[in-house]
């Protein structure tokens, strides 16, 4: 029974991790939509019509900004996973170090 409990707990933790990543993506998509609207408002202040499609340099500039936003968020997700992995590794190293010190004290 214990194995089933551990397996169930592991599956719940794994599911929670993926749901947190999905919620991070949802938050990001909301931020991205808000940023897009802010850029449109700034363009309105500069005299660009709401319905006009940008051409030339302003279009290129906007696409570069959107691309950098997307890349930045993906890098943050990867960094989050890497830091979590490093924290786990450091934790195991500390635990193994304490076990080794404890075993030395017995001998």
Backbone torsions as a table, in degrees:
resi	resn	phi	psi	omega
1	UNK	NA	-34.6	-179.5
2	UNK	-62.2	-39.5	-179.9
3	UNK	-62.4	-40.6	178.5
4	UNK	-63.9	-38.8	178.1
5	UNK	-65.1	-42.0	178.3
6	UNK	-66.6	-41.3	179.0
7	UNK	-63.3	-43.5	179.6
8	UNK	-62.8	-42.6	179.5
9	UNK	-64.4	-42.3	178.7
10	UNK	-61.4	-44.3	179.2
11	UNK	-63.8	-39.3	178.2
12	UNK	-65.5	-41.6	178.7
13	UNK	-65.2	-41.7	178.7
14	UNK	-63.7	-44.2	178.3
15	UNK	-60.8	-41.4	179.8
16	UNK	-63.1	-40.4	179.2
17	UNK	-61.8	-44.9	179.2
18	UNK	-67.8	-35.6	177.4
19	UNK	-66.7	-35.8	178.3
20	UNK	-67.5	-35.8	176.4
21	UNK	-66.3	-42.3	177.5
22	UNK	-62.3	-41.0	179.0
23	UNK	-66.6	-34.5	175.6
24	UNK	-63.5	-40.0	177.8
25	UNK	-66.7	-36.6	177.0
26	UNK	-64.3	-43.5	178.0
27	UNK	-61.8	-43.7	-179.9
28	UNK	-62.2	-42.8	-179.3
29	UNK	-64.3	-34.5	175.7
30	UNK	-66.0	-43.5	177.7
31	UNK	-62.9	-40.3	-179.5
32	UNK	-63.6	-42.4	177.6
33	UNK	-63.9	-41.0	178.8
34	UNK	-64.1	-42.1	178.1
35	UNK	-63.2	-39.2	178.8
36	UNK	-62.7	-42.8	178.0
37	UNK	-65.7	-39.0	177.2
38	UNK	-62.7	-39.8	177.1
39	UNK	-63.7	-39.0	178.0
40	UNK	-65.2	-39.6	178.1
41	UNK	-64.0	-42.6	177.0
42	UNK	-61.4	-40.1	177.4
43	UNK	-64.4	-37.2	176.6
44	UNK	-61.9	-40.1	178.2
45	UNK	-65.3	-28.1	178.5
46	UNK	-85.7	-5.1	176.3
47	UNK	102.7	7.5	178.1
48	UNK	-86.7	130.4	-178.9
49	UNK	-65.6	150.1	-179.4
50	UNK	-61.6	-35.8	-175.2
51	UNK	-91.4	-8.4	-179.2
52	UNK	-71.5	141.3	172.3
53	UNK	-89.1	135.2	179.3
54	UNK	-73.4	146.2	176.8
55	UNK	-134.5	160.8	175.9
56	UNK	71.5	-142.7	-175.3
57	UNK	-61.6	-41.9	178.6
58	UNK	-60.0	-36.4	177.9
59	UNK	-65.7	-45.9	179.8
60	UNK	-61.6	-43.5	179.8
61	UNK	-60.5	-45.6	-179.1
62	UNK	-64.2	-42.0	179.8
63	UNK	-65.6	-37.3	177.7
64	UNK	-65.0	-42.4	179.1
65	UNK	-62.9	-44.2	178.7
66	UNK	-63.1	-39.7	178.9
67	UNK	-64.5	-44.0	179.6
68	UNK	-65.8	-35.8	174.9
69	UNK	-60.4	-45.7	-177.9
70	UNK	-64.6	-47.4	-179.9
71	UNK	-63.1	-41.8	-179.9
72	UNK	-60.1	-42.7	-179.5
73	UNK	-68.1	-41.9	178.4
74	UNK	-62.3	-38.4	176.8
75	UNK	-64.6	-37.0	176.9
76	UNK	-64.2	-39.8	177.9
77	UNK	-64.6	-42.4	179.1
78	UNK	-65.1	-42.5	178.9
79	UNK	-61.4	-38.8	177.8
80	UNK	-61.1	-44.2	179.6
81	UNK	-66.6	-41.4	-179.2
82	UNK	-64.4	-45.3	-179.9
83	UNK	-64.6	-36.7	176.3
84	UNK	-63.4	-44.6	178.2
85	UNK	-61.4	-42.1	177.9
86	UNK	-65.2	-38.2	178.0
87	UNK	-63.1	-40.4	178.6
88	UNK	-65.2	-44.4	-179.6
89	UNK	-63.0	-45.7	179.4
90	UNK	-62.9	-38.8	177.1
91	UNK	-60.9	-45.2	179.2
92	UNK	-65.6	-37.6	177.8
93	UNK	-62.8	-42.1	178.2
94	UNK	-64.3	-42.8	179.6
95	UNK	-63.9	-46.3	179.1
96	UNK	-64.0	-36.9	177.0
97	UNK	-63.0	-42.5	177.6
98	UNK	-65.4	-38.4	177.8
99	UNK	-64.4	-42.1	178.7
100	UNK	-63.6	-44.1	178.1
101	UNK	-63.1	-39.7	179.0
102	UNK	-65.1	-42.3	178.0
103	UNK	-65.5	-35.4	176.8
104	UNK	-64.3	-36.7	-180.0
105	UNK	-67.8	-27.7	178.8
106	UNK	-74.0	-30.2	-173.2
107	UNK	-86.4	NA	NA
